[in-house]
């Protein structure tokens, strides 16, 4: 659909083209009137003016049909100079404009062919009309030099237009790439927040559900123990609210005054609290550490904690056993984490759900890998190998 700006631009170009061809017609008229001492020229000017008018009519469509306009201009130029007119710049003006449009609107080879052809026909016609040596330079070298100017100018205009087009194409590509990258970052951020929310909610709700169920079962016979479980249930729900607040805090703006009060991302230093929460839900967890304990980057620390948390949550929700073993092995460059339980030798229902998918994504995000499946001797095992230093930038790994 043509816009008003494009319509105005088109009208402006047509007006400028009309003014240009009128100026060219005036140039040819003036050139036909000029007289040089000692050189005979036709007495009548109207043939040259009529041929120039034909050329100017063709030049009105030179933007769209440059080859046709150049061919008409060359034919009229040959007919003009064959009558004895001198090939002065004024008489060559229409042909010069035609060659400019050929150079600006076509390829280099076409511009070269038309330019050489125009020079050849003009020079040959001028020489054949007056084979003497009078003003030989004006009839030979002069037309060649004048016709070279529009070819060079048109070629420069074509190269500049191609350069501007390439710049615009690169800018459009950069804009599309920037939008796609922004959408990708938004999708990754949504996935990260969803993974955090899943880990926090699934773990704490599973522990809270187990604590509430156990308290309900013990209330008639062991009210004191039931009350203790209810107290632990309060701690569990409070911890869930705190972690939810910290996770949702990433959605706040940087200028939010409450943003500074958010807790740091959890890590392996919170394993004792996690083990205690699982114990209150009836799951006996044993933590074994092998090798020299070494500091972890924030991203790896958070990933290891979340994988252990999700694995224990799956044992609490889906496992048939009542105990689990967490083993941390510090190697030279990697941390090996394994979580096993003593349940039935079948995989828990969560093996095909979002929990296992989230654990695998977490491990891959820091350059590690994860395996999960049933053990031959019974139970289920989740194992992962994480680099001690995350392979992602610090500003990304430090996010909660």
TORKOL-4160 file (C-alpha; in steps of 0.2 Angstrom, whole numbers, padded with zeros to 4 digits, m for minus):
400
<pt num="1" X="0000" Y="0000" Z="0000"/>
<pt num="2" X="0007" Y="0017" Z="m0005"/>
<pt num="3" X="0009" Y="0029" Z="0009"/>
<pt num="4" X="0006" Y="0048" Z="0007"/>
<pt num="5" X="0025" Y="0051" Z="0009"/>
<pt num="6" X="0029" Y="0040" Z="m0005"/>
<pt num="7" X="0016" Y="0049" Z="m0016"/>
<pt num="8" X="0023" Y="0065" Z="m0012"/>
<pt num="9" X="0041" Y="0059" Z="m0016"/>
<pt num="10" X="0035" Y="0052" Z="m0032"/>
<pt num="11" X="0026" Y="0069" Z="m0037"/>
<pt num="12" X="0042" Y="0078" Z="m0032"/>
<pt num="13" X="0053" Y="0067" Z="m0043"/>
<pt num="14" X="0041" Y="0069" Z="m0058"/>
<pt num="15" X="0042" Y="0088" Z="m0056"/>
<pt num="16" X="0061" Y="0088" Z="m0055"/>
<pt num="17" X="0062" Y="0077" Z="m0070"/>
<pt num="18" X="0051" Y="0088" Z="m0080"/>
<pt num="19" X="0062" Y="0103" Z="m0075"/>
<pt num="20" X="0078" Y="0094" Z="m0079"/>
<pt num="21" X="0072" Y="0090" Z="m0097"/>
<pt num="22" X="0066" Y="0107" Z="m0100"/>
<pt num="23" X="0083" Y="0114" Z="m0095"/>
<pt num="24" X="0091" Y="0101" Z="m0106"/>
<pt num="25" X="0081" Y="0107" Z="m0121"/>
<pt num="26" X="0086" Y="0124" Z="m0117"/>
<pt num="27" X="0104" Y="0119" Z="m0117"/>
<pt num="28" X="0102" Y="0111" Z="m0134"/>
<pt num="29" X="0094" Y="0126" Z="m0141"/>
<pt num="30" X="0108" Y="0137" Z="m0135"/>
<pt num="31" X="0121" Y="0125" Z="m0142"/>
<pt num="32" X="0112" Y="0125" Z="m0159"/>
<pt num="33" X="0113" Y="0144" Z="m0159"/>
<pt num="34" X="0131" Y="0146" Z="m0155"/>
<pt num="35" X="0143" Y="0150" Z="m0170"/>
<pt num="36" X="0162" Y="0147" Z="m0170"/>
<pt num="37" X="0173" Y="0157" Z="m0182"/>
<pt num="38" X="0179" Y="0148" Z="m0197"/>
<pt num="39" X="0167" Y="0133" Z="m0194"/>
<pt num="40" X="0152" Y="0130" Z="m0205"/>
<pt num="41" X="0136" Y="0124" Z="m0196"/>
<pt num="42" X="0118" Y="0122" Z="m0201"/>
<pt num="43" X="0108" Y="0138" Z="m0203"/>
<pt num="44" X="0092" Y="0130" Z="m0196"/>
<pt num="45" X="0091" Y="0126" Z="m0178"/>
<pt num="46" X="0074" Y="0117" Z="m0177"/>
<pt num="47" X="0081" Y="0099" Z="m0183"/>
<pt num="48" X="0092" Y="0099" Z="m0168"/>
<pt num="49" X="0079" Y="0106" Z="m0156"/>
<pt num="50" X="0066" Y="0093" Z="m0163"/>
<pt num="51" X="0078" Y="0078" Z="m0160"/>
<pt num="52" X="0082" Y="0085" Z="m0143"/>
<pt num="53" X="0064" Y="0086" Z="m0139"/>
<pt num="54" X="0062" Y="0067" Z="m0143"/>
<pt num="55" X="0077" Y="0063" Z="m0132"/>
<pt num="56" X="0069" Y="0073" Z="m0118"/>
<pt num="57" X="0053" Y="0064" Z="m0119"/>
<pt num="58" X="0062" Y="0048" Z="m0117"/>
<pt num="59" X="0072" Y="0055" Z="m0103"/>
<pt num="60" X="0056" Y="0057" Z="m0093"/>
<pt num="61" X="0055" Y="0038" Z="m0091"/>
<pt num="62" X="0074" Y="0036" Z="m0089"/>
<pt num="63" X="0072" Y="0031" Z="m0070"/>
<pt num="64" X="0062" Y="0016" Z="m0075"/>
<pt num="65" X="0069" Y="0012" Z="m0092"/>
<pt num="66" X="0087" Y="0018" Z="m0093"/>
<pt num="67" X="0092" Y="0007" Z="m0107"/>
<pt num="68" X="0078" Y="0013" Z="m0119"/>
<pt num="69" X="0081" Y="0031" Z="m0115"/>
<pt num="70" X="0100" Y="0029" Z="m0118"/>
<pt num="71" X="0097" Y="0020" Z="m0135"/>
<pt num="72" X="0085" Y="0034" Z="m0140"/>
<pt num="73" X="0097" Y="0048" Z="m0135"/>
<pt num="74" X="0111" Y="0040" Z="m0145"/>
<pt num="75" X="0101" Y="0038" Z="m0160"/>
<pt num="76" X="0095" Y="0057" Z="m0159"/>
<pt num="77" X="0113" Y="0062" Z="m0156"/>
<pt num="78" X="0120" Y="0053" Z="m0171"/>
<pt num="79" X="0106" Y="0061" Z="m0182"/>
<pt num="80" X="0110" Y="0078" Z="m0174"/>
<pt num="81" X="0129" Y="0077" Z="m0177"/>
<pt num="82" X="0127" Y="0070" Z="m0194"/>
<pt num="83" X="0119" Y="0086" Z="m0199"/>
<pt num="84" X="0135" Y="0096" Z="m0195"/>
<pt num="85" X="0132" Y="0102" Z="m0177"/>
<pt num="86" X="0147" Y="0102" Z="m0167"/>
<pt num="87" X="0147" Y="0089" Z="m0152"/>
<pt num="88" X="0149" Y="0103" Z="m0138"/>
<pt num="89" X="0144" Y="0100" Z="m0120"/>
<pt num="90" X="0127" Y="0109" Z="m0123"/>
<pt num="91" X="0123" Y="0098" Z="m0138"/>
<pt num="92" X="0128" Y="0082" Z="m0128"/>
<pt num="93" X="0118" Y="0086" Z="m0112"/>
<pt num="94" X="0103" Y="0075" Z="m0116"/>
<pt num="95" X="0115" Y="0060" Z="m0120"/>
<pt num="96" X="0125" Y="0064" Z="m0104"/>
<pt num="97" X="0110" Y="0063" Z="m0093"/>
<pt num="98" X="0104" Y="0046" Z="m0102"/>
<pt num="99" X="0121" Y="0039" Z="m0098"/>
<pt num="100" X="0120" Y="0044" Z="m0080"/>
<pt num="101" X="0104" Y="0035" Z="m0078"/>
<pt num="102" X="0111" Y="0019" Z="m0086"/>
<pt num="103" X="0126" Y="0020" Z="m0074"/>
<pt num="104" X="0115" Y="0023" Z="m0059"/>
<pt num="105" X="0101" Y="0011" Z="m0062"/>
<pt num="106" X="0110" Y="m0004" Z="m0071"/>
<pt num="107" X="0125" Y="m0015" Z="m0068"/>
<pt num="108" X="0143" Y="m0010" Z="m0072"/>
<pt num="109" X="0145" Y="m0020" Z="m0087"/>
<pt num="110" X="0129" Y="m0012" Z="m0095"/>
<pt num="111" X="0135" Y="0005" Z="m0091"/>
<pt num="112" X="0152" Y="0001" Z="m0099"/>
<pt num="113" X="0144" Y="m0005" Z="m0115"/>
<pt num="114" X="0132" Y="0010" Z="m0117"/>
<pt num="115" X="0146" Y="0022" Z="m0113"/>
<pt num="116" X="0158" Y="0015" Z="m0125"/>
<pt num="117" X="0145" Y="0014" Z="m0138"/>
<pt num="118" X="0139" Y="0032" Z="m0136"/>
<pt num="119" X="0157" Y="0038" Z="m0137"/>
<pt num="120" X="0161" Y="0028" Z="m0153"/>
<pt num="121" X="0145" Y="0033" Z="m0162"/>
<pt num="122" X="0147" Y="0052" Z="m0158"/>
<pt num="123" X="0166" Y="0052" Z="m0162"/>
<pt num="124" X="0163" Y="0042" Z="m0178"/>
<pt num="125" X="0148" Y="0053" Z="m0184"/>
<pt num="126" X="0158" Y="0069" Z="m0180"/>
<pt num="127" X="0173" Y="0063" Z="m0190"/>
<pt num="128" X="0163" Y="0057" Z="m0205"/>
<pt num="129" X="0153" Y="0073" Z="m0206"/>
<pt num="130" X="0169" Y="0083" Z="m0207"/>
<pt num="131" X="0184" Y="0073" Z="m0211"/>
<pt num="132" X="0196" Y="0088" Z="m0210"/>
<pt num="133" X="0208" Y="0091" Z="m0196"/>
<pt num="134" X="0199" Y="0107" Z="m0191"/>
<pt num="135" X="0196" Y="0107" Z="m0172"/>
<pt num="136" X="0199" Y="0088" Z="m0172"/>
<pt num="137" X="0201" Y="0088" Z="m0153"/>
<pt num="138" X="0184" Y="0096" Z="m0151"/>
<pt num="139" X="0176" Y="0083" Z="m0162"/>
<pt num="140" X="0185" Y="0068" Z="m0154"/>
<pt num="141" X="0193" Y="0070" Z="m0137"/>
<pt num="142" X="0180" Y="0082" Z="m0131"/>
<pt num="143" X="0165" Y="0071" Z="m0133"/>
<pt num="144" X="0175" Y="0056" Z="m0124"/>
<pt num="145" X="0179" Y="0067" Z="m0109"/>
<pt num="146" X="0162" Y="0074" Z="m0107"/>
<pt num="147" X="0153" Y="0058" Z="m0109"/>
<pt num="148" X="0165" Y="0050" Z="m0096"/>
<pt num="149" X="0158" Y="0062" Z="m0083"/>
<pt num="150" X="0140" Y="0055" Z="m0081"/>
<pt num="151" X="0146" Y="0037" Z="m0082"/>
<pt num="152" X="0158" Y="0040" Z="m0067"/>
<pt num="153" X="0144" Y="0050" Z="m0058"/>
<pt num="154" X="0131" Y="0037" Z="m0061"/>
<pt num="155" X="0143" Y="0023" Z="m0055"/>
<pt num="156" X="0146" Y="0033" Z="m0039"/>
<pt num="157" X="0128" Y="0035" Z="m0036"/>
<pt num="158" X="0125" Y="0017" Z="m0039"/>
<pt num="159" X="0138" Y="0012" Z="m0026"/>
<pt num="160" X="0132" Y="0024" Z="m0014"/>
<pt num="161" X="0114" Y="0017" Z="m0016"/>
<pt num="162" X="0120" Y="0000" Z="m0014"/>
<pt num="163" X="0130" Y="0005" Z="0002"/>
<pt num="164" X="0114" Y="0013" Z="0010"/>
<pt num="165" X="0104" Y="m0002" Z="0005"/>
<pt num="166" X="0116" Y="m0014" Z="0014"/>
<pt num="167" X="0117" Y="m0002" Z="0029"/>
<pt num="168" X="0098" Y="m0003" Z="0030"/>
<pt num="169" X="0098" Y="m0021" Z="0028"/>
<pt num="170" X="0110" Y="m0024" Z="0042"/>
<pt num="171" X="0100" Y="m0012" Z="0053"/>
<pt num="172" X="0084" Y="m0022" Z="0050"/>
<pt num="173" X="0093" Y="m0038" Z="0053"/>
<pt num="174" X="0100" Y="m0031" Z="0069"/>
<pt num="175" X="0083" Y="m0025" Z="0074"/>
<pt num="176" X="0076" Y="m0042" Z="0071"/>
<pt num="177" X="0090" Y="m0051" Z="0080"/>
<pt num="178" X="0088" Y="m0040" Z="0095"/>
<pt num="179" X="0070" Y="m0043" Z="0096"/>
<pt num="180" X="0072" Y="m0062" Z="0094"/>
<pt num="181" X="0086" Y="m0061" Z="0107"/>
<pt num="182" X="0075" Y="m0051" Z="0119"/>
<pt num="183" X="0061" Y="m0064" Z="0117"/>
<pt num="184" X="0073" Y="m0078" Z="0120"/>
<pt num="185" X="0080" Y="m0070" Z="0136"/>
<pt num="186" X="0062" Y="m0067" Z="0142"/>
<pt num="187" X="0058" Y="m0086" Z="0139"/>
<pt num="188" X="0074" Y="m0091" Z="0148"/>
<pt num="189" X="0070" Y="m0080" Z="0163"/>
<pt num="190" X="0052" Y="m0087" Z="0163"/>
<pt num="191" X="0059" Y="m0105" Z="0163"/>
<pt num="192" X="0071" Y="m0101" Z="0177"/>
<pt num="193" X="0058" Y="m0093" Z="0188"/>
<pt num="194" X="0046" Y="m0107" Z="0185"/>
<pt num="195" X="0060" Y="m0119" Z="0189"/>
<pt num="196" X="0063" Y="m0110" Z="0205"/>
<pt num="197" X="0045" Y="m0109" Z="0210"/>
<pt num="198" X="0043" Y="m0128" Z="0206"/>
<pt num="199" X="0058" Y="m0132" Z="0217"/>
<pt num="200" X="0052" Y="m0121" Z="0232"/>
<pt num="201" X="0034" Y="m0126" Z="0231"/>
<pt num="202" X="0036" Y="m0144" Z="0228"/>
<pt num="203" X="0048" Y="m0147" Z="0242"/>
<pt num="204" X="0040" Y="m0137" Z="0255"/>
<pt num="205" X="0022" Y="m0143" Z="0251"/>
<pt num="206" X="0028" Y="m0161" Z="0250"/>
<pt num="207" X="0036" Y="m0159" Z="0268"/>
<pt num="208" X="0021" Y="m0149" Z="0274"/>
<pt num="209" X="0009" Y="m0162" Z="0268"/>
<pt num="210" X="0019" Y="m0177" Z="0276"/>
<pt num="211" X="0020" Y="m0167" Z="0292"/>
<pt num="212" X="0002" Y="m0163" Z="0293"/>
<pt num="213" X="m0003" Y="m0181" Z="0288"/>
<pt num="214" X="0009" Y="m0188" Z="0302"/>
<pt num="215" X="0002" Y="m0176" Z="0315"/>
<pt num="216" X="m0016" Y="m0180" Z="0310"/>
<pt num="217" X="m0011" Y="m0199" Z="0313"/>
<pt num="218" X="m0003" Y="m0196" Z="0330"/>
<pt num="219" X="m0015" Y="m0183" Z="0337"/>
<pt num="220" X="m0027" Y="m0196" Z="0345"/>
<pt num="221" X="m0013" Y="m0207" Z="0353"/>
<pt num="222" X="0002" Y="m0195" Z="0355"/>
<pt num="223" X="m0004" Y="m0177" Z="0356"/>
<pt num="224" X="0013" Y="m0170" Z="0362"/>
<pt num="225" X="0022" Y="m0177" Z="0347"/>
<pt num="226" X="0008" Y="m0171" Z="0335"/>
<pt num="227" X="0010" Y="m0154" Z="0343"/>
<pt num="228" X="0029" Y="m0154" Z="0339"/>
<pt num="229" X="0025" Y="m0159" Z="0321"/>
<pt num="230" X="0013" Y="m0145" Z="0320"/>
<pt num="231" X="0027" Y="m0133" Z="0326"/>
<pt num="232" X="0038" Y="m0140" Z="0313"/>
<pt num="233" X="0025" Y="m0138" Z="0300"/>
<pt num="234" X="0024" Y="m0119" Z="0305"/>
<pt num="235" X="0043" Y="m0118" Z="0302"/>
<pt num="236" X="0041" Y="m0127" Z="0285"/>
<pt num="237" X="0028" Y="m0116" Z="0279"/>
<pt num="238" X="0037" Y="m0100" Z="0285"/>
<pt num="239" X="0053" Y="m0106" Z="0276"/>
<pt num="240" X="0042" Y="m0109" Z="0260"/>
<pt num="241" X="0035" Y="m0091" Z="0261"/>
<pt num="242" X="0053" Y="m0084" Z="0263"/>
<pt num="243" X="0060" Y="m0093" Z="0248"/>
<pt num="244" X="0045" Y="m0089" Z="0238"/>
<pt num="245" X="0047" Y="m0070" Z="0242"/>
<pt num="246" X="0066" Y="m0072" Z="0237"/>
<pt num="247" X="0061" Y="m0080" Z="0221"/>
<pt num="248" X="0048" Y="m0068" Z="0216"/>
<pt num="249" X="0059" Y="m0054" Z="0221"/>
<pt num="250" X="0068" Y="m0056" Z="0204"/>
<pt num="251" X="0053" Y="m0049" Z="0196"/>
<pt num="252" X="0055" Y="m0032" Z="0205"/>
<pt num="253" X="0063" Y="m0017" Z="0198"/>
<pt num="254" X="0081" Y="m0012" Z="0203"/>
<pt num="255" X="0074" Y="0003" Z="0212"/>
<pt num="256" X="0063" Y="m0007" Z="0223"/>
<pt num="257" X="0067" Y="m0003" Z="0241"/>
<pt num="258" X="0063" Y="m0020" Z="0247"/>
<pt num="259" X="0075" Y="m0028" Z="0234"/>
<pt num="260" X="0090" Y="m0026" Z="0246"/>
<pt num="261" X="0082" Y="m0036" Z="0260"/>
<pt num="262" X="0080" Y="m0052" Z="0250"/>
<pt num="263" X="0089" Y="m0067" Z="0256"/>
<pt num="264" X="0104" Y="m0073" Z="0246"/>
<pt num="265" X="0102" Y="m0089" Z="0235"/>
<pt num="266" X="0102" Y="m0105" Z="0245"/>
<pt num="267" X="0117" Y="m0117" Z="0244"/>
<pt num="268" X="0124" Y="m0132" Z="0251"/>
<pt num="269" X="0126" Y="m0123" Z="0268"/>
<pt num="270" X="0108" Y="m0125" Z="0270"/>
<pt num="271" X="0108" Y="m0144" Z="0269"/>
<pt num="272" X="0106" Y="m0147" Z="0288"/>
<pt num="273" X="0090" Y="m0137" Z="0288"/>
<pt num="274" X="0084" Y="m0147" Z="0273"/>
<pt num="275" X="0088" Y="m0164" Z="0281"/>
<pt num="276" X="0079" Y="m0158" Z="0297"/>
<pt num="277" X="0064" Y="m0154" Z="0287"/>
<pt num="278" X="0064" Y="m0171" Z="0278"/>
<pt num="279" X="0066" Y="m0179" Z="0295"/>
<pt num="280" X="0051" Y="m0171" Z="0302"/>
<pt num="281" X="0041" Y="m0178" Z="0287"/>
<pt num="282" X="0047" Y="m0195" Z="0291"/>
<pt num="283" X="0062" Y="m0197" Z="0279"/>
<pt num="284" X="0079" Y="m0201" Z="0287"/>
<pt num="285" X="0092" Y="m0193" Z="0277"/>
<pt num="286" X="0111" Y="m0197" Z="0278"/>
<pt num="287" X="0123" Y="m0184" Z="0271"/>
<pt num="288" X="0141" Y="m0191" Z="0267"/>
<pt num="289" X="0155" Y="m0179" Z="0261"/>
<pt num="290" X="0171" Y="m0186" Z="0252"/>
<pt num="291" X="0186" Y="m0177" Z="0247"/>
<pt num="292" X="0192" Y="m0160" Z="0251"/>
<pt num="293" X="0178" Y="m0148" Z="0253"/>
<pt num="294" X="0181" Y="m0133" Z="0241"/>
<pt num="295" X="0172" Y="m0117" Z="0238"/>
<pt num="296" X="0159" Y="m0117" Z="0224"/>
<pt num="297" X="0153" Y="m0103" Z="0213"/>
<pt num="298" X="0136" Y="m0096" Z="0217"/>
<pt num="299" X="0128" Y="m0105" Z="0202"/>
<pt num="300" X="0135" Y="m0122" Z="0205"/>
<pt num="301" X="0131" Y="m0120" Z="0224"/>
<pt num="302" X="0113" Y="m0116" Z="0220"/>
<pt num="303" X="0111" Y="m0130" Z="0207"/>
<pt num="304" X="0118" Y="m0143" Z="0219"/>
<pt num="305" X="0106" Y="m0138" Z="0233"/>
<pt num="306" X="0091" Y="m0137" Z="0221"/>
<pt num="307" X="0095" Y="m0154" Z="0214"/>
<pt num="308" X="0097" Y="m0162" Z="0231"/>
<pt num="309" X="0081" Y="m0153" Z="0237"/>
<pt num="310" X="0071" Y="m0159" Z="0222"/>
<pt num="311" X="0077" Y="m0177" Z="0223"/>
<pt num="312" X="0073" Y="m0178" Z="0242"/>
<pt num="313" X="0056" Y="m0171" Z="0237"/>
<pt num="314" X="0053" Y="m0185" Z="0225"/>
<pt num="315" X="0057" Y="m0197" Z="0238"/>
<pt num="316" X="0045" Y="m0190" Z="0250"/>
<pt num="317" X="0031" Y="m0189" Z="0238"/>
<pt num="318" X="0033" Y="m0204" Z="0227"/>
<pt num="319" X="0046" Y="m0216" Z="0235"/>
<pt num="320" X="0041" Y="m0231" Z="0245"/>
<pt num="321" X="0057" Y="m0231" Z="0256"/>
<pt num="322" X="0059" Y="m0221" Z="0272"/>
<pt num="323" X="0077" Y="m0217" Z="0271"/>
<pt num="324" X="0089" Y="m0208" Z="0258"/>
<pt num="325" X="0107" Y="m0206" Z="0256"/>
<pt num="326" X="0115" Y="m0190" Z="0250"/>
<pt num="327" X="0134" Y="m0191" Z="0244"/>
<pt num="328" X="0145" Y="m0177" Z="0240"/>
<pt num="329" X="0161" Y="m0181" Z="0232"/>
<pt num="330" X="0174" Y="m0166" Z="0228"/>
<pt num="331" X="0185" Y="m0170" Z="0214"/>
<pt num="332" X="0199" Y="m0160" Z="0206"/>
<pt num="333" X="0188" Y="m0151" Z="0195"/>
<pt num="334" X="0170" Y="m0157" Z="0198"/>
<pt num="335" X="0158" Y="m0161" Z="0212"/>
<pt num="336" X="0149" Y="m0177" Z="0211"/>
<pt num="337" X="0132" Y="m0177" Z="0219"/>
<pt num="338" X="0121" Y="m0193" Z="0221"/>
<pt num="339" X="0104" Y="m0195" Z="0230"/>
<pt num="340" X="0098" Y="m0213" Z="0233"/>
<pt num="341" X="0083" Y="m0221" Z="0242"/>
<pt num="342" X="0079" Y="m0238" Z="0248"/>
<pt num="343" X="0062" Y="m0239" Z="0240"/>
<pt num="344" X="0056" Y="m0252" Z="0227"/>
<pt num="345" X="0066" Y="m0255" Z="0212"/>
<pt num="346" X="0054" Y="m0245" Z="0201"/>
<pt num="347" X="0056" Y="m0227" Z="0196"/>
<pt num="348" X="0045" Y="m0215" Z="0205"/>
<pt num="349" X="0031" Y="m0206" Z="0196"/>
<pt num="350" X="0041" Y="m0190" Z="0196"/>
<pt num="351" X="0054" Y="m0198" Z="0184"/>
<pt num="352" X="0044" Y="m0192" Z="0169"/>
<pt num="353" X="0038" Y="m0176" Z="0176"/>
<pt num="354" X="0044" Y="m0158" Z="0178"/>
<pt num="355" X="0055" Y="m0161" Z="0193"/>
<pt num="356" X="0067" Y="m0172" Z="0184"/>
<pt num="357" X="0067" Y="m0161" Z="0168"/>
<pt num="358" X="0071" Y="m0146" Z="0180"/>
<pt num="359" X="0085" Y="m0155" Z="0188"/>
<pt num="360" X="0093" Y="m0159" Z="0171"/>
<pt num="361" X="0091" Y="m0141" Z="0165"/>
<pt num="362" X="0099" Y="m0135" Z="0180"/>
<pt num="363" X="0114" Y="m0146" Z="0178"/>
<pt num="364" X="0116" Y="m0142" Z="0160"/>
<pt num="365" X="0115" Y="m0123" Z="0163"/>
<pt num="366" X="0131" Y="m0124" Z="0173"/>
<pt num="367" X="0140" Y="m0136" Z="0162"/>
<pt num="368" X="0136" Y="m0152" Z="0171"/>
<pt num="369" X="0126" Y="m0167" Z="0167"/>
<pt num="370" X="0113" Y="m0178" Z="0176"/>
<pt num="371" X="0107" Y="m0196" Z="0176"/>
<pt num="372" X="0092" Y="m0203" Z="0185"/>
<pt num="373" X="0085" Y="m0221" Z="0186"/>
<pt num="374" X="0081" Y="m0236" Z="0197"/>
<pt num="375" X="0095" Y="m0246" Z="0205"/>
<pt num="376" X="0096" Y="m0264" Z="0202"/>
<pt num="377" X="0097" Y="m0268" Z="0221"/>
<pt num="378" X="0081" Y="m0257" Z="0223"/>
<pt num="379" X="0077" Y="m0239" Z="0225"/>
<pt num="380" X="0080" Y="m0224" Z="0214"/>
<pt num="381" X="0096" Y="m0214" Z="0211"/>
<pt num="382" X="0099" Y="m0197" Z="0205"/>
<pt num="383" X="0117" Y="m0192" Z="0201"/>
<pt num="384" X="0125" Y="m0177" Z="0194"/>
<pt num="385" X="0142" Y="m0171" Z="0190"/>
<pt num="386" X="0145" Y="m0152" Z="0191"/>
<pt num="387" X="0160" Y="m0141" Z="0188"/>
<pt num="388" X="0167" Y="m0133" Z="0203"/>
<pt num="389" X="0167" Y="m0116" Z="0193"/>
<pt num="390" X="0151" Y="m0113" Z="0183"/>
<pt num="391" X="0153" Y="m0111" Z="0164"/>
<pt num="392" X="0140" Y="m0096" Z="0164"/>
<pt num="393" X="0144" Y="m0078" Z="0167"/>
<pt num="394" X="0144" Y="m0072" Z="0185"/>
<pt num="395" X="0130" Y="m0060" Z="0183"/>
<pt num="396" X="0119" Y="m0074" Z="0177"/>
<pt num="397" X="0124" Y="m0087" Z="0190"/>
<pt num="398" X="0122" Y="m0075" Z="0204"/>
<pt num="399" X="0103" Y="m0073" Z="0201"/>
<pt num="400" X="0092" Y="m0082" Z="0214"/>
